[in-house]
Amino acid sequence: MKQLISLDINGRVYDLAVSPRDLLADVIRRKVGLTGTKKGCGMGDCGACTVLVEGKPVLSCITLAITCNGKKITTVEGLALPNGELNPLQAAFVNHGAIQCGFCTPGMLMSATGLLNRNPKPSVYDIKHEMSGNICRCTGFKRIIEAIEVASETGVK
């Protein structure tokens, strides 16, 4: 039996009929059409599906969409500046070679954004701890950590 929910995704409200079993990642990708959120492992282990719910990183592949009814959700598509340019964190990822195949990048950016929202000047330990829930098979983590450090040094999120 479908339930009507309302999700505020990237500042736009979506009224959707969802099954109580529908996962947030699937709703975002299939019903809303925002495909930046990746569904990697489907078990909450890789972090590719990370989005912000009320400003906090959440694994959308294991989160029921109905639990987000009425909440503010930010996906990677919502990180860009109003003029469409990359935000400083995204630019740091590009400029520091923290992106290879790009599959993990949306989740990495969302976890890093959550960290910088909570702690604008994180230590390397804080960055490593926060990013430990995200897996990258291409770049390793050195360049990702460097990009987050650079973004934090400029005081931007």
SULLINMO-V498269 format. One record per residue. N is the residue number from 1. RES is the residue in three letters. PHI is phi in whole degrees, 0 to 359 (NA if undefined). Layout:
N,RES,PHI  N,RES,PHI
This chain:
1,MET,NA  2,LYS,284  3,GLN,237  4,LEU,272  5,ILE,230  6,SER,235  7,LEU,240  8,ASP,265  9,ILE,250  10,ASN,54  11,GLY,86  12,ARG,243  13,VAL,270  14,TYR,242  15,ASP,263  16,LEU,227  17,ALA,264  18,VAL,231  19,SER,281  20,PRO,301  21,ARG,265  22,ASP,296  23,LEU,273  24,LEU,303  25,ALA,301  26,ASP,293  27,VAL,295  28,ILE,299  29,ARG,284  30,ARG,271  31,LYS,272  32,VAL,267  33,GLY,88  34,LEU,265  35,THR,263  36,GLY,294  37,THR,288  38,LYS,262  39,LYS,252  40,GLY,272  41,CYS,279  42,GLY,74  43,MET,231  44,GLY,79  45,ASP,261  46,CYS,260  47,GLY,83  48,ALA,297  49,CYS,268  50,THR,299  51,VAL,229  52,LEU,259  53,VAL,243  54,GLU,55  55,GLY,85  56,LYS,249  57,PRO,297  58,VAL,224  59,LEU,278  60,SER,287  61,CYS,281  62,ILE,235  63,THR,253  64,LEU,290  65,ALA,302  66,ILE,296  67,THR,286  68,CYS,257  69,ASN,307  70,GLY,79  71,LYS,261  72,LYS,271  73,ILE,239  74,THR,240  75,THR,253  76,VAL,301  77,GLU,297  78,GLY,274  79,LEU,276  80,ALA,300  81,LEU,290  82,PRO,305  83,ASN,276  84,GLY,92  85,GLU,286  86,LEU,296  87,ASN,284  88,PRO,301  89,LEU,292  90,GLN,300  91,ALA,297  92,ALA,297  93,PHE,299  94,VAL,293  95,ASN,293  96,HIS,255  97,GLY,64  98,ALA,274  99,ILE,234  100,GLN,243  101,CYS,285  102,GLY,90  103,PHE,296  104,CYS,278  105,THR,304  106,PRO,303  107,GLY,295  108,MET,299  109,LEU,298  110,MET,290  111,SER,296  112,ALA,295  113,THR,297  114,GLY,302  115,LEU,297  116,LEU,293  117,ASN,294  118,ARG,277  119,ASN,217  120,PRO,297  121,LYS,233  122,PRO,287  123,SER,283  124,VAL,299  125,TYR,301  126,ASP,301  127,ILE,296  128,LYS,299  129,HIS,296  130,GLU,296  131,MET,276  132,SER,295  133,GLY,273  134,ASN,245  135,ILE,250  136,CYS,233  137,ARG,264  138,CYS,258  139,THR,267  140,GLY,76  141,PHE,248  142,LYS,302  143,ARG,290  144,ILE,294  145,ILE,298  146,GLU,300  147,ALA,297  148,ILE,292  149,GLU,299  150,VAL,298  151,ALA,298  152,SER,289  153,GLU,293  154,THR,275  155,GLY,74  156,VAL,244  157,LYS,236
